Amino acid sequence: INAEYMGGAPFEFSVQALNQFRELAQDQRQAWILDSIVGRFRQESQFSRTFTDDTVCTDLKLTAYARFKSSTRGRAFEDYFISGLLQWAHSHGGQLFQGTGGWTRSFLNASPVLDEQKLNGPMWQGNNWLPADWYREWIRGHWAGEHANQGYLASYGNGGLMSLAPAVVLRCVEKAPEELISAMWITHQHPEVDFSAQCMLTILSEIVPRDWSQEETPTQLLCTIANQALTQTSPGALDLGDTSLCFSLMCSYLHSLTAGVPYDCDPAGIWLQQLCIAAAEREAKAKQAQTSNVLDVQELVTQTPIQGLDSFGMILKGAAGMHDKTIRFTQHALNTLCIAIYCVIRSHSLAEVMELVICIGGDTDTIGAVAGQLAGPIFGLAATTSLFNKMVGLQGISDAANKVMLDNAATLASRFQFRCELFVQQSFEAVLDVPTLLETAGLMDVSWTHNRYTVSFTPVDWGLYRMLSPTWEGPTFMLQGQLWKSPHAYASHQCPEKGLDHAMYRNLLSEGLQARFESRPDLLEAFSKTQQKQLIDRTDPYNHLGNLLMQLRWRLCIRFDHLDPRHYLSFTHIAPFDVDGFAYPTIAHFIESRKFSDPAQQAAIRGATSAQAALRLGATRKNRWPDWDKTKLGVLRQAYGHKFRQHPALLHEFVSTSPRGVLCIGQDPFWCIGKHTGFNSAGYALYEVRKTLAVIPQDRGPAQNETLITRSF
């Protein structure tokens, strides 16, 4: 199967492979696709992937925007995106830089115009991959087409559309400014790409917020939405070249479907002939030749019908088969968008969308990326997740000889899925806590072998930290009078040679991990900040090591119930403090009063006789600040800051707990962490407050009439 691939991507097939696929019955197609992915994947390398460069670019944009939102350095989104691109192309010896087109390689690692510029010095600064000043300016010009005299025009390729999903989140959820949204296709600045991206964003902005499960005629509605987007977002005087033929034909096709009348196709292939002539003329002009050979379209217009494709689909398939061009028909942004819309309209499931993309052929991996963005919201999260886990995570495949590879596929799939969930929730700092698709830490190398003491504790992926792996030979630690390189080494030495006792091993492993963390404050701090979802091994149905780590973190962290008035960190603990001339008996009084714009409501909450009364008064949504959800974390940090500054004994007690983490226990999913879920936002806020307050000189004596009560459980 590997010989049939045209590139480094699992979905880009040779003509022979495509013809083989088209001859299959529909009930055989999914199995063929899965076999092809697995066949491509079995390369016995930690760097093998079940996803394409399109997915990596989406992941890079998630990271870049999260870094942009979380940073206080004032850098532009563009800098962080370039940083991710450089890491992709140059880390790990370039082994992760797979399946990319010539345009992407031209500004990252392989082009004469870039080689000339490398004399200016390194392309990035230090270990953070941020671009050097000269490279930032050069790549901006390259993207804008300023190197046309050296053969590099602004790109009109479909790479501008392959990862627009983050832009939809920015527009529909984040309400980001348009200039930041358009930065999501900054690498492709040809007017055709901008027009295509705006069309696609218009469509996505319409389909993403809808509940498609309630639509009786989803295909008809999608036709209407797409037809309106393509016709209302008029190209005007934009010269679309030979892509204008596909665009006009697509508009006619959508108009026919929207009106409920049969589409009048072009059986003589006149449109294909026009397309070939236009392509040949453009190629001749690009090469400055006097004459050019018009492509023979006879083979393209005389085609055997293919199951799933109507007459318009057969025309698209014929055009996709054109190959005597500098850039293939399907690599144009607008052509890709038209094909993707067609595949979604013609399908009744997400799997069928993928099958039709392959039936049409051409640049199938990127067409599939665009079609997937359109189809996902329509067919729903459950269907999308199920197919994603099957085709990318390779769930359900049993192959003992390739178990390590399958584990890595499941790990990378879970990483990407979790990062997407956090991004949509606007939890940008949490996005940065989960490894990117460029991280190999936590993945298993094929040379790594299991033994009887680690078979139940596979170190796959629980966040950014290698220290969670029992087999990581990091900093040594002292236990029972000896130095140990890893918790596994300690546990293995203590276990009896015969008759493995799993319970005994788990206890010893926990002792070793605890000794490692307690010997290194930096590791303890990093471990304490891990989120609960990062401690789940998705490749182990019993989550042996994940559960062990959760229990260990529980023991090592400070824990408090946010509604327990006996604990000094609680929202309801009475320790009055003054802010701007107003007195607040508890943290709850301060937070609840700051929710509202009405001074009368604020005064009523400040005067509440108890913290519980203040919480009840704050439960209403009337007169609540519209941006409260975005500002409440900062308000909580302010509250604790004022409280600790005005109560020195509490301040001393709190600062002395460093570097242990803080867990806020309770039922509130935002502030607290419960048994299975919760963001622990109050815990993370207290961690930041402690770092800030640690530099304040402390009076260790208790304030007058102050009793310090702490309780852990």
ZATI-364912 format. One record per residue (C-alpha): y, z, x; residue in three letters. Coordinates in steps of 0.02 Angstrom, whole numbers, plus 50000, padded with zeros to 5 digits. Example, Ala and Ser with C-alpha at 12.3 -4.5 7.8 and 13.67 -1.06 7.14 Angstrom:
PT       v       w       u   resn
PT   49775   50390   50615    ALA
PT   49947   50357   50684    SER
//
This chain:
PT       v       w       u   resn
PT   50000   50000   50000    ILE
PT   50122   50039   50141    ASN
PT   50125   49857   50195    ALA
PT   50193   49807   50025    GLU
PT   50354   49905   50043    TYR
PT   50515   49815   50087    MET
PT   50608   49971   50145    GLY
PT   50594   50157   50170    GLY
PT   50602   50198   49985    ALA
PT   50453   50229   49871    PRO
PT   50521   50119   49731    PHE
PT   50573   49964   49829    GLU
PT   50425   49845   49823    PHE
PT   50382   49676   49896    SER
PT   50365   49524   49784    VAL
PT   50175   49536   49797    GLN
PT   50176   49718   49740    ALA
PT   50294   49679   49596    LEU
PT   50184   49536   49535    ASN
PT   50032   49650   49542    GLN
PT   50124   49780   49438    PHE
PT   50183   49655   49307    ARG
PT   50006   49600   49272    GLU
PT   49950   49776   49226    LEU
PT   49933   49839   49049    ALA
PT   50066   49965   49000    GLN
PT   49944   50110   48998    ASP
PT   49900   50076   49181    GLN
PT   50077   50067   49250    ARG
PT   50115   50251   49275    GLN
PT   49956   50279   49374    ALA
PT   49999   50130   49485    TRP
PT   50173   50199   49520    ILE
PT   50105   50371   49562    LEU
PT   49973   50298   49677    ASP
PT   50109   50198   49764    SER
PT   50218   50352   49791    ILE
PT   50074   50455   49858    VAL
PT   50019   50310   49968    GLY
PT   50193   50298   50041    ARG
PT   50203   50486   50060    PHE
PT   50042   50513   50159    ARG
PT   50118   50493   50331    GLN
PT   50070   50665   50396    GLU
PT   50249   50709   50439    SER
PT   50364   50850   50389    GLN
PT   50499   50717   50363    PHE
PT   50406   50614   50232    SER
PT   50491   50611   50062    ARG
PT   50443   50569   49883    THR
PT   50624   50527   49839    PHE
PT   50746   50394   49897    THR
PT   50912   50389   49988    ASP
PT   50996   50386   49815    ASP
PT   50934   50563   49781    THR
PT   50989   50623   49953    VAL
PT   51165   50557   49921    CYS
PT   51171   50651   49756    THR
PT   51118   50810   49847    ASP
PT   51252   50781   49980    LEU
PT   51386   50770   49845    LYS
PT   51326   50932   49765    LEU
PT   51341   51018   49934    THR
PT   51509   50940   49977    ALA
PT   51590   50991   49813    TYR
PT   51515   51166   49821    ALA
PT   51584   51186   49998    ARG
PT   51752   51118   49941    PHE
PT   51762   51243   49796    LYS
PT   51701   51391   49899    SER
PT   51803   51361   50056    SER
PT   51970   51444   50093    THR
PT   52012   51327   50237    ARG
PT   52099   51196   50131    GLY
PT   51989   51051   50186    ARG
PT   51969   50899   50073    ALA
PT   51808   50858   49981    PHE
PT   51799   50702   50087    GLU
PT   51778   50804   50247    ASP
PT   51629   50899   50179    TYR
PT   51549   50739   50113    PHE
PT   51567   50652   50282    ILE
PT   51493   50809   50361    SER
PT   51338   50792   50252    GLY
PT   51321   50607   50291    LEU
PT   51328   50641   50477    LEU
PT   51197   50778   50464    GLN
PT   51085   50659   50366    TRP
PT   51100   50521   50495    ALA
PT   51090   50622   50655    HIS
PT   50997   50787   50627    SER
PT   50812   50799   50669    HIS
PT   50825   50644   50778    GLY
PT   50873   50538   50627    GLY
PT   50701   50556   50548    GLN
PT   50775   50601   50378    LEU
PT   50888   50447   50375    PHE
PT   50769   50339   50272    GLN
PT   50787   50193   50153    GLY
PT   50972   50162   50179    THR
PT   51060   49993   50168    GLY
PT   51155   49903   50304    GLY
PT   51323   49961   50237    TRP
PT   51279   50145   50253    THR
PT   51209   50120   50427    ARG
PT   51367   50025   50479    SER
PT   51476   50181   50469    PHE
PT   51349   50313   50518    LEU
PT   51238   50255   50659    ASN
PT   51214   50069   50687    ALA
PT   51350   49937   50694    SER
PT   51448   49848   50832    PRO
PT   51613   49903   50754    VAL
PT   51558   50087   50761    LEU
PT   51489   50073   50938    ASP
PT   51661   50017   50999    GLU
PT   51741   50173   50925    GLN
PT   51617   50297   50998    LYS
PT   51714   50289   51162    LEU
PT   51842   50401   51075    ASN
PT   51722   50547   51087    GLY
PT   51594   50637   50978    PRO
PT   51591   50590   50793    MET
PT   51583   50772   50735    TRP
PT   51642   50943   50790    GLN
PT   51524   51079   50850    GLY
PT   51375   51131   50744    ASN
PT   51452   51112   50571    ASN
PT   51451   50921   50570    TRP
PT   51633   50911   50514    LEU
PT   51707   50743   50567    PRO
PT   51814   50725   50722    ALA
PT   51993   50670   50685    ASP
PT   51969   50495   50755    TRP
PT   51808   50469   50657    TYR
PT   51886   50529   50493    ARG
PT   52027   50402   50508    GLU
PT   51909   50263   50563    TRP
PT   51784   50288   50422    ILE
PT   51924   50292   50292    ARG
PT   51981   50122   50353    GLY
PT   51802   50058   50357    HIS
PT   51771   50109   50177    TRP
PT   51936   50029   50124    ALA
PT   51888   49861   50203    GLY
PT   52010   49867   50349    GLU
PT   51878   49795   50467    HIS
PT   51861   49630   50373    ALA
PT   51904   49534   50531    ASN
PT   51745   49607   50607    GLN
PT   51638   49559   50458    GLY
PT   51649   49721   50357    TYR
PT   51732   49703   50188    LEU
PT   51748   49847   50065    ALA
PT   51575   49864   49990    SER
PT   51537   49802   49815    TYR
PT   51359   49868   49826    GLY
PT   51269   49973   49697    ASN
PT   51273   50125   49813    GLY
PT   51436   50165   49725    GLY
PT   51340   50202   49564    LEU
PT   51179   50280   49627    MET
PT   51242   50460   49621    SER
PT   51377   50474   49488    LEU
PT   51297   50620   49396    ALA
PT   51404   50749   49490    PRO
PT   51559   50653   49436    ALA
PT   51508   50675   49253    VAL
PT   51495   50862   49279    VAL
PT   51668   50862   49359    LEU
PT   51741   50767   49212    ARG
PT   51651   50848   49064    CYS
PT   51623   51026   49126    VAL
PT   51734   51061   49276    GLU
PT   51884   50962   49207    LYS
PT   51925   50908   49384    ALA
PT   52070   50790   49421    PRO
PT   52030   50604   49417    GLU
PT   52065   50578   49602    GLU
PT   51928   50704   49643    LEU
PT   51809   50622   49520    ILE
PT   51838   50449   49596    SER
PT   51799   50522   49768    ALA
PT   51617   50523   49711    MET
PT   51609   50336   49752    TRP
PT   51731   50341   49898    ILE
PT   51610   50249   50014    THR
PT   51616   50091   49907    HIS
PT   51796   50038   49873    GLN
PT   51781   49857   49815    HIS
PT   51870   49834   49646    PRO
PT   51703   49781   49569    GLU
PT   51628   49952   49611    VAL
PT   51778   50044   49541    ASP
PT   51767   49944   49380    PHE
PT   51579   49972   49368    SER
PT   51594   50158   49405    ALA
PT   51728   50180   49272    GLN
PT   51618   50089   49145    CYS
PT   51469   50198   49188    MET
PT   51571   50358   49182    LEU
PT   51638   50309   49011    THR
PT   51460   50285   48949    ILE
PT   51397   50447   49026    LEU
PT   51545   50546   48959    SER
PT   51494   50490   48786    GLU
PT   51306   50516   48798    ILE
PT   51296   50678   48899    VAL
PT   51375   50796   48770    PRO
PT   51273   50725   48623    ARG
PT   51117   50803   48550    ASP
PT   51007   50648   48553    TRP
PT   50862   50736   48469    SER
PT   50962   50727   48307    GLN
PT   50997   50540   48318    GLU
PT   50890   50432   48203    GLU
PT   50931   50268   48292    THR
PT   50967   50313   48474    PRO
PT   50947   50134   48536    THR
PT   51076   50068   48413    GLN
PT   51197   50207   48459    LEU
PT   51176   50176   48645    LEU
PT   51208   49990   48619    CYS
PT   51370   50032   48528    THR
PT   51427   50153   48664    ILE
PT   51385   50033   48806    ALA
PT   51464   49885   48715    ASN
PT   51625   49982   48688    GLN
PT   51629   50043   48868    ALA
PT   51603   49870   48944    LEU
PT   51727   49784   48830    THR
PT   51862   49918   48826    GLN
PT   51859   49945   49013    THR
PT   51918   49767   49038    SER
PT   51912   49696   49215    PRO
PT   52076   49605   49178    GLY
PT   52123   49495   49323    ALA
PT   51984   49565   49431    LEU
PT   51886   49427   49516    ASP
PT   51704   49475   49488    LEU
PT   51636   49317   49569    GLY
PT   51459   49272   49518    ASP
PT   51435   49446   49441    THR
PT   51554   49394   49300    SER
PT   51413   49285   49233    LEU
PT   51295   49433   49216    CYS
PT   51434   49540   49145    PHE
PT   51480   49415   49009    SER
PT   51297   49387   48965    LEU
PT   51269   49576   48953    MET
PT   51419   49593   48837    CYS
PT   51350   49455   48725    SER
PT   51179   49537   48724    TYR
PT   51249   49708   48677    LEU
PT   51361   49631   48544    HIS
PT   51210   49546   48465    SER
PT   51108   49707   48463    LEU
PT   51254   49808   48395    THR
PT   51282   49681   48256    ALA
PT   51096   49678   48217    GLY
PT   51075   49490   48247    VAL
PT   50948   49407   48363    PRO
PT   51011   49368   48537    TYR
PT   51029   49182   48571    ASP
PT   50957   49166   48745    CYS
PT   50975   49025   48869    ASP
PT   50803   48941   48873    PRO
PT   50860   48798   48986    ALA
PT   50909   48916   49124    GLY
PT   51087   48850   49129    ILE
PT   51154   49023   49165    TRP
PT   51034   49045   49310    LEU
PT   51084   48877   49381    GLN
PT   51267   48927   49371    GLN
PT   51226   49091   49454    LEU
PT   51134   49007   49597    CYS
PT   51273   48881   49624    ILE
PT   51405   49018   49627    ALA
PT   51301   49121   49749    ALA
PT   51273   48972   49863    ALA
PT   51457   48928   49862    GLU
PT   51507   49105   49904    ARG
PT   51381   49114   50045    GLU
PT   51443   48948   50115    ALA
PT   51621   49011   50107    LYS
PT   51573   49172   50195    ALA
PT   51491   49072   50334    LYS
PT   51637   48947   50336    GLN
PT   51515   48803   50315    ALA
PT   51561   48634   50242    GLN
PT   51403   48614   50138    THR
PT   51272   48728   50068    SER
PT   51104   48709   49987    ASN
PT   51098   48759   49804    VAL
PT   50947   48867   49769    LEU
PT   50802   48787   49678    ASP
PT   50798   48874   49508    VAL
PT   50644   48787   49441    GLN
PT   50531   48932   49488    GLU
PT   50654   49057   49415    LEU
PT   50669   48978   49243    VAL
PT   50484   48938   49220    THR
PT   50412   49111   49203    GLN
PT   50260   49189   49121    THR
PT   50314   49317   48989    PRO
PT   50299   49498   49043    ILE
PT   50253   49640   48927    GLN
PT   50408   49743   48886    GLY
PT   50538   49609   48927    LEU
PT   50626   49501   48798    ASP
PT   50714   49337   48837    SER
PT   50865   49423   48914    PHE
PT   50752   49531   49021    GLY
PT   50663   49376   49085    MET
PT   50831   49304   49137    ILE
PT   50871   49464   49230    LEU
PT   50700   49459   49313    LYS
PT   50730   49280   49369    GLY
PT   50899   49324   49441    ALA
PT   50828   49478   49527    ALA
PT   50704   49365   49616    GLY
PT   50842   49270   49707    MET
PT   50829   49305   49891    HIS
PT   50929   49175   49989    ASP
PT   51086   49280   49988    LYS
PT   51177   49397   50105    THR
PT   51173   49527   49969    ILE
PT   51042   49514   49833    ARG
PT   51089   49491   49651    PHE
PT   51032   49664   49603    THR
PT   51127   49748   49745    GLN
PT   51294   49714   49661    HIS
PT   51361   49868   49572    ALA
PT   51398   49778   49408    LEU
PT   51232   49685   49403    ASN
PT   51139   49847   49434    THR
PT   51233   49932   49292    LEU
PT   51190   49790   49172    CYS
PT   51005   49795   49218    ILE
PT   51001   49985   49203    ALA
PT   51080   49980   49030    ILE
PT   50956   49848   48977    TYR
PT   50806   49951   49036    CYS
PT   50864   50106   48943    VAL
PT   50900   50011   48782    ILE
PT   50728   49930   48784    ARG
PT   50631   50092   48817    SER
PT   50558   50229   48708    HIS
PT   50527   50353   48849    SER
PT   50589   50396   49022    LEU
PT   50428   50331   49099    ALA
PT   50452   50164   49011    GLU
PT   50628   50150   49085    VAL
PT   50552   50165   49258    MET
PT   50419   50036   49218    GLU
PT   50546   49908   49157    LEU
PT   50652   49933   49313    VAL
PT   50501   49885   49418    ILE
PT   50458   49739   49303    CYS
PT   50630   49663   49331    ILE
PT   50621   49693   49518    GLY
PT   50751   49676   49654    GLY
PT   50836   49832   49721    ASP
PT   50727   49941   49611    THR
PT   50758   50110   49691    ASP
PT   50946   50107   49659    THR
PT   50929   50022   49489    ILE
PT   50809   50163   49446    GLY
PT   50936   50293   49504    ALA
PT   51070   50218   49390    VAL
PT   50950   50197   49243    ALA
PT   50889   50376   49265    GLY
PT   51065   50445   49253    GLN
PT   51087   50352   49088    LEU
PT   50914   50392   49019    ALA
PT   50901   50577   49064    GLY
PT   51025   50641   48934    PRO
PT   50949   50530   48799    ILE
PT   50767   50578   48822    PHE
PT   50805   50761   48855    GLY
PT   50787   50894   48989    LEU
PT   50604   50932   48953    ALA
PT   50549   50750   48970    ALA
PT   50656   50727   49125    THR
PT   50592   50884   49210    THR
PT   50411   50842   49168    SER
PT   50420   50667   49242    LEU
PT   50521   50728   49391    PHE
PT   50392   50861   49434    ASN
PT   50251   50736   49414    LYS
PT   50325   50593   49515    MET
PT   50432   50686   49642    VAL
PT   50350   50858   49649    GLY
PT   50177   50777   49637    LEU
PT   50117   50914   49521    GLN
PT   49939   50896   49462    GLY
PT   49880   50801   49616    ILE
PT   49733   50880   49705    SER
PT   49709   50822   49884    ASP
PT   49640   50950   50006    ALA
PT   49669   50835   50155    ALA
PT   49855   50823   50115    ASN
PT   49888   50998   50046    LYS
PT   50031   51033   50166    VAL
PT   50118   50871   50117    MET
PT   50096   50909   49932    LEU
PT   50165   51085   49957    ASP
PT   50318   51012   50043    ASN
PT   50344   50888   49901    ALA
PT   50339   51029   49773    ALA
PT   50459   51133   49878    THR
PT   50588   50994   49898    LEU
PT   50577   50949   49714    ALA
PT   50607   51130   49662    SER
PT   50754   51143   49783    ARG
PT   50841   50992   49710    PHE
PT   50806   51042   49530    GLN
PT   50872   51218   49558    PHE
PT   51029   51155   49648    ARG
PT   51066   51037   49503    CYS
PT   51049   51179   49377    GLU
PT   51169   51289   49476    LEU
PT   51294   51146   49497    PHE
PT   51301   51113   49311    VAL
PT   51328   51300   49284    GLN
PT   51474   51291   49408    GLN
PT   51389   51422   49517    SER
PT   51450   51336   49674    PHE
PT   51423   51479   49796    GLU
PT   51245   51494   49733    ALA
PT   51220   51307   49763    VAL
PT   51255   51339   49947    LEU
PT   51124   51477   49951    ASP
PT   50984   51354   49910    VAL
PT   50928   51236   50050    PRO
PT   50978   51053   50040    THR
PT   50857   50908   50052    LEU
PT   50904   50896   50236    LEU
PT   50839   51070   50277    GLU
PT   50668   51079   50357    THR
PT   50669   51269   50373    ALA
PT   50540   51333   50251    GLY
PT   50440   51172   50251    LEU
PT   50270   51173   50330    MET
PT   50229   51059   50474    ASP
PT   50062   50972   50466    VAL
PT   50011   51052   50629    SER
PT   50032   51225   50550    TRP
PT   49863   51293   50496    THR
PT   49823   51433   50377    HIS
PT   49715   51578   50428    ASN
PT   49632   51714   50328    ARG
PT   49782   51831   50341    TYR
PT   49915   51708   50278    THR
PT   49823   51603   50151    VAL
PT   49899   51702   50007    SER
PT   50073   51707   50085    PHE
PT   50130   51529   50115    THR
PT   50306   51529   50193    PRO
PT   50376   51384   50095    VAL
PT   50551   51408   50026    ASP
PT   50644   51560   49963    TRP
PT   50821   51519   50016    GLY
PT   50910   51480   50177    LEU
PT   50827   51614   50278    TYR
PT   50680   51590   50395    ARG
PT   50669   51778   50407    MET
PT   50578   51780   50240    LEU
PT   50428   51700   50322    SER
PT   50303   51830   50383    PRO
PT   50248   51711   50522    THR
PT   50424   51679   50592    TRP
PT   50429   51746   50769    GLU
PT   50611   51794   50765    GLY
PT   50690   51952   50837    PRO
PT   50561   52082   50889    THR
PT   50555   52249   50800    PHE
PT   50482   52420   50841    MET
PT   50344   52493   50732    LEU
PT   50217   52629   50776    GLN
PT   50281   52634   50954    GLY
PT   50255   52447   50987    GLN
PT   50361   52291   50986    LEU
PT   50305   52154   50866    TRP
PT   50355   51971   50859    LYS
PT   50324   51949   50673    SER
PT   50269   52049   50520    PRO
PT   50112   51943   50514    HIS
PT   50069   51990   50692    ALA
PT   50087   52174   50647    TYR
PT   49985   52161   50486    ALA
PT   49848   52056   50568    SER
PT   49829   52181   50710    HIS
PT   49811   52327   50590    GLN
PT   49688   52243   50470    CYS
PT   49503   52266   50506    PRO
PT   49415   52119   50586    GLU
PT   49284   52112   50450    LYS
PT   49312   52115   50265    GLY
PT   49492   52066   50228    LEU
PT   49579   52193   50119    ASP
PT   49720   52098   50033    HIS
PT   49803   52255   49965    ALA
PT   49803   52333   50138    MET
PT   49871   52173   50214    TYR
PT   50013   52164   50086    ARG
PT   50064   52344   50120    ASN
PT   50064   52315   50308    LEU
PT   50160   52153   50287    LEU
PT   50291   52244   50184    SER
PT   50307   52377   50319    GLU
PT   50332   52242   50450    GLY
PT   50463   52150   50349    LEU
PT   50557   52311   50314    GLN
PT   50555   52358   50498    ALA
PT   50621   52185   50543    ARG
PT   50766   52197   50420    PHE
PT   50812   52376   50463    GLU
PT   50816   52336   50649    SER
PT   50939   52194   50621    ARG
PT   51090   52229   50508    PRO
PT   51132   52043   50499    ASP
PT   50958   52002   50432    LEU
PT   50964   52147   50310    LEU
PT   51132   52087   50246    GLU
PT   51069   51908   50224    ALA
PT   50909   51965   50139    PHE
PT   51005   52080   50022    SER
PT   51110   51932   49963    LYS
PT   50963   51823   49913    THR
PT   50950   51785   49729    GLN
PT   50795   51820   49626    GLN
PT   50758   51635   49597    LYS
PT   50758   51609   49786    GLN
PT   50610   51726   49799    LEU
PT   50493   51618   49697    ILE
PT   50360   51515   49785    ASP
PT   50337   51372   49662    ARG
PT   50183   51312   49754    THR
PT   50092   51478   49724    ASP
PT   50054   51513   49540    PRO
PT   50037   51699   49580    TYR
PT   50194   51706   49689    ASN
PT   50112   51833   49805    HIS
PT   50243   51834   49942    LEU
PT   50388   51811   49821    GLY
PT   50338   51967   49724    ASN
PT   50316   52065   49884    LEU
PT   50491   52015   49941    LEU
PT   50567   52060   49772    MET
PT   50492   52234   49783    GLN
PT   50554   52253   49961    LEU
PT   50730   52199   49917    ARG
PT   50727   52322   49772    TRP
PT   50687   52463   49893    ARG
PT   50816   52414   50024    LEU
PT   50965   52385   49908    CYS
PT   51080   52509   49821    ILE
PT   51044   52504   49635    ARG
PT   51150   52563   49490    PHE
PT   51156   52540   49303    ASP
PT   51325   52465   49259    HIS
PT   51335   52576   49101    LEU
PT   51275   52740   49180    ASP
PT   51428   52855   49194    PRO
PT   51338   52964   49322    ARG
PT   51342   52833   49460    HIS
PT   51505   52806   49552    TYR
PT   51483   52615   49552    LEU
PT   51457   52604   49364    SER
PT   51584   52520   49251    PHE
PT   51587   52680   49147    THR
PT   51603   52808   49287    HIS
PT   51762   52912   49259    ILE
PT   51876   52904   49411    ALA
PT   52053   52867   49348    PRO
PT   52166   52749   49447    PHE
PT   52340   52678   49420    ASP
PT   52391   52495   49426    VAL
PT   52568   52435   49394    ASP
PT   52614   52599   49312    GLY
PT   52467   52602   49192    PHE
PT   52320   52724   49202    ALA
PT   52140   52666   49186    TYR
PT   52004   52799   49165    PRO
PT   51860   52681   49212    THR
PT   51823   52508   49278    ILE
PT   51777   52457   49099    ALA
PT   51952   52501   49037    HIS
PT   52030   52391   49171    PHE
PT   51915   52239   49145    ILE
PT   51921   52240   48956    GLU
PT   52111   52258   48947    SER
PT   52134   52113   49068    ARG
PT   52037   51997   48953    LYS
PT   52180   51976   48831    PHE
PT   52354   51903   48828    SER
PT   52415   52017   48686    ASP
PT   52505   52174   48756    PRO
PT   52456   52273   48602    ALA
PT   52271   52241   48631    GLN
PT   52291   52287   48814    GLN
PT   52374   52452   48769    ALA
PT   52240   52494   48639    ALA
PT   52101   52468   48766    ILE
PT   52190   52570   48901    ARG
PT   52205   52712   48776    GLY
PT   52023   52706   48720    ALA
PT   51946   52879   48722    THR
PT   51788   52822   48814    SER
PT   51720   52677   48914    ALA
PT   51606   52631   48769    GLN
PT   51756   52623   48652    ALA
PT   51846   52509   48776    ALA
PT   51694   52395   48783    LEU
PT   51689   52384   48593    ARG
PT   51874   52340   48584    LEU
PT   51848   52206   48716    GLY
PT   51706   52121   48623    ALA
PT   51821   52013   48515    THR
PT   51872   51838   48569    ARG
PT   52042   51844   48483    LYS
PT   52187   51817   48606    ASN
PT   52066   51808   48753    ARG
PT   52135   51714   48903    TRP
PT   52061   51536   48899    PRO
PT   52013   51544   49084    ASP
PT   51937   51718   49074    TRP
PT   51763   51660   49125    ASP
PT   51836   51590   49286    LYS
PT   51946   51739   49328    THR
PT   51840   51889   49275    LYS
PT   51752   51904   49443    LEU
PT   51919   51920   49532    GLY
PT   51975   52050   49404    VAL
PT   51819   52154   49440    LEU
PT   51854   52147   49627    ARG
PT   52033   52205   49595    GLN
PT   51971   52350   49488    ALA
PT   51851   52416   49620    TYR
PT   51981   52392   49755    GLY
PT   52108   52500   49663    HIS
PT   51978   52631   49620    LYS
PT   51913   52655   49797    PHE
PT   52085   52654   49877    ARG
PT   52138   52797   49763    GLN
PT   51977   52898   49786    HIS
PT   51943   52922   49974    PRO
PT   51778   53014   49951    ALA
PT   51707   52872   49846    LEU
PT   51773   52748   49974    LEU
PT   51686   52837   50117    HIS
PT   51522   52848   50021    GLU
PT   51528   52665   49975    PHE
PT   51574   52596   50147    VAL
PT   51437   52700   50228    SER
PT   51305   52602   50131    THR
PT   51337   52443   50233    SER
PT   51245   52326   50265    PRO
PT   51129   52362   50118    ARG
PT   51145   52248   49968    GLY
PT   51200   52303   49796    VAL
PT   51101   52271   49636    LEU
PT   51185   52297   49469    CYS
PT   51047   52335   49344    ILE
PT   51066   52297   49159    GLY
PT   51051   52172   49018    GLN
PT   51211   52073   49048    ASP
PT   51151   51908   49126    PRO
PT   51315   51879   49219    PHE
PT   51356   52049   49291    TRP
PT   51180   52116   49311    CYS
PT   51006   52075   49369    ILE
PT   50864   52114   49250    GLY
PT   50677   52105   49266    LYS
PT   50666   51916   49270    HIS
PT   50842   51846   49268    THR
PT   51027   51880   49298    GLY
PT   51160   51829   49424    PHE
PT   51201   52005   49490    ASN
PT   51384   51952   49498    SER
PT   51443   52133   49499    ALA
PT   51329   52168   49647    GLY
PT   51397   52021   49746    TYR
PT   51577   52069   49700    ALA
PT   51547   52245   49766    LEU
PT   51476   52174   49926    TYR
PT   51640   52076   49952    GLU
PT   51745   52229   49908    VAL
PT   51650   52334   50035    ARG
PT   51683   52208   50173    LYS
PT   51869   52212   50132    THR
PT   51881   52401   50120    LEU
PT   51781   52436   50278    ALA
PT   51937   52406   50385    VAL
PT   52040   52538   50292    ILE
PT   52058   52707   50381    PRO
PT   51960   52833   50279    GLN
PT   52001   53011   50234    ASP
PT   51828   53085   50217    ARG
PT   51881   53236   50117    GLY
PT   51856   53233   49928    PRO
PT   52006   53213   49816    ALA
PT   52060   53363   49715    GLN
PT   51943   53403   49569    ASN
PT   51832   53257   49618    GLU
PT   51644   53273   49609    THR
PT   51540   53138   49692    LEU
PT   51381   53099   49596    ILE
PT   51262   52963   49651    THR
PT   51094   52923   49578    ARG
PT   50969   52792   49631    SER
PT   50814   52750   49532    PHE
//
